[in-house]
Amino acid sequence: MRLRKAWDGSLVTYVTTEPGLEEIVRFAATNEGQPTPNFIWVTDANLSEKLPLFRQLIQMFFIVLIQRPDVIITTGAAPGYFALRFGKLIGARTIWIDSIANAEELSKSGKEVAKYADLWLTQWEHLARPEGPHHMGSVL
């Protein structure tokens, strides 16, 4: 939500594990006179849940294959990791923004996906490193 103004006027598809997010974003877009974004829900999963994680991997593969995004921007976690990895295979530009919740250390997903991201960012200046992630400002 804090980043959505960066893609004003663009055709946007949000992929989320949070169904309630659609209503919030649609309301904001309508109030700002922006096009209504598309929404796709995927299974919520993490490393300790192998079957849901595999289901999520398959969902993200087909979403990226069908949507064919030019750019993938993710704030992290497993769906973002899969989207970024599959996006690179189809030539999408990729941006990983390490989770705003990870104020003390970089996320595990961020560390794993860093070598595949075209741009790797953190909003926490003390977590920035010359090799990445880079700090270009904060949203909080």
Backbone hydrogen bonds, N-H to C=O, Kabsch-Sander energy under -0.5 kcal/mol:
donor,donor_aa,acceptor,acceptor_aa,energy
4,R,1,M,-0.5
6,A,3,L,-2.2
7,W,4,R,-1.5
8,D,5,K,-1.4
10,S,7,W,-2.2
12,V,10,S,-0.7
14,Y,38,N,-2.9
16,T,14,Y,-0.5
16,T,40,I,-2.4
21,L,18,E,-1.6
22,E,19,P,-1.1
24,I,20,G,-1.1
25,V,21,L,-2.6
26,R,22,E,-3.0
27,F,23,E,-2.1
28,A,24,I,-2.1
29,A,25,V,-2.8
30,T,26,R,-2.5
31,N,27,F,-2.3
32,E,28,A,-1.5
33,G,30,T,-1.1
34,Q,29,A,-2.9
38,N,12,V,-2.7
40,I,14,Y,-2.2
42,V,16,T,-2.1
49,E,46,N,-2.0
50,K,48,S,-0.6
53,L,49,E,-2.0
54,F,50,K,-2.4
55,R,51,L,-2.4
56,Q,52,P,-2.5
57,L,53,L,-2.3
58,I,54,F,-2.2
59,Q,55,R,-2.5
60,M,56,Q,-2.8
61,F,57,L,-2.2
62,F,58,I,-2.1
63,I,59,Q,-2.4
64,V,60,M,-2.5
65,L,61,F,-2.4
66,I,62,F,-2.7
67,Q,63,I,-3.0
68,R,64,V,-2.1
72,I,93,R,-2.6
74,T,95,I,-2.4
80,G,76,G,-0.7
81,Y,77,A,-2.2
82,F,78,A,-2.6
83,A,79,P,-2.7
84,L,80,G,-2.6
85,R,81,Y,-2.3
86,F,82,F,-2.8
87,G,83,A,-2.7
88,K,84,L,-2.0
89,L,85,R,-1.0
90,I,86,F,-0.9
90,I,87,G,-0.8
91,G,88,K,-1.1
92,A,87,G,-2.6
93,R,70,D,-2.9
95,I,72,I,-2.8
96,W,119,L,-2.7
97,I,74,T,-3.2
97,I,95,I,-0.6
98,D,96,W,-0.7
98,D,121,L,-3.3
102,N,99,S,-1.4
103,A,101,A,-1.6
111,K,107,S,-2.1
112,E,108,K,-2.1
113,V,109,S,-2.5
114,A,110,G,-1.2
116,Y,113,V,-2.4
117,A,113,V,-1.0
117,A,114,A,-0.6
118,D,94,T,-1.0
119,L,94,T,-1.5
121,L,96,W,-3.2
121,L,119,L,-0.5
122,T,134,H,-2.2
125,E,123,Q,-0.7
127,L,124,W,-1.8
128,A,124,W,-0.6
128,A,125,E,-1.1
129,R,133,P,-2.2
132,G,129,R,-1.3
134,H,120,W,-2.8
136,M,122,T,-0.5
136,M,134,H,-0.6
136,M,137,G,-0.6
